[in-house]
Amino acid sequence: MVQTAPKQTLVKVGAASAIVLLSALPAAAQTVKLLGEYRSWAAYAASESTGPVCFALTRPSQVTPTPDGYTQSWLYLTNRPTEGVRNEINLVAGYIFAADTPATATVGSQTFELFTQADAAWLLDPSQSDSMASALRAGSSVVIVGTSDKGIKISETFSLSGATAASRAIEGNCAG
């Protein structure tokens, strides 16, 4: 089982993760700015040639069982207003998912189906983005369950403490 690190580590590793995330963006991405730390979440803004991109992220508080080769998991909530993207949910799982197997994200009594590819997952139905983002803001934790490429069910629990404030920070800094 993996336990979460102190908040200072989240911000440092989150900043490194933000840089890695932005390195996948076009070379025009110019700046990454920490908008704030919000308990278990951190929020960032970046600018690129196509406009602003803002995202909130958190790490799991628990991973059970810890899969062989586990790296680090991140749950993102992203806004890219110039592309019409708001409340995009993305998981970087820290392990490789089994091919052609969905994952689920459960917040309280609501369950959302995710499609998986390699070590990442997104909402199967993007029209549920606002509903899931609202659930994240209202809930206390989200549990994401996926199947590893070794056939093992992995459960990752993320605290939602600070998700509302982080969500507001990215909304306020990425107005379309």
Secondary structure as UniProt FT lines:
FT   STRAND          2..3
FT   HELIX           7..23
FT   TURN            27..28
FT   STRAND          31..38
FT   TURN            39..40
FT   STRAND          41..48
FT   TURN            49..50
FT   STRAND          51..58
FT   STRAND          62..64
FT   TURN            68..69
FT   STRAND          74..80
FT   HELIX           81..83
FT   STRAND          85..92
FT   TURN            99..100
FT   STRAND          103..107
FT   TURN            108..109
FT   STRAND          110..117
FT   TURN            118..119
FT   STRAND          120..123
FT   HELIX           126..128
FT   HELIX           129..138
FT   STRAND          141..148
FT   TURN            149..150
FT   STRAND          153..159
FT   TURN            161..162
FT   HELIX           163..173
//
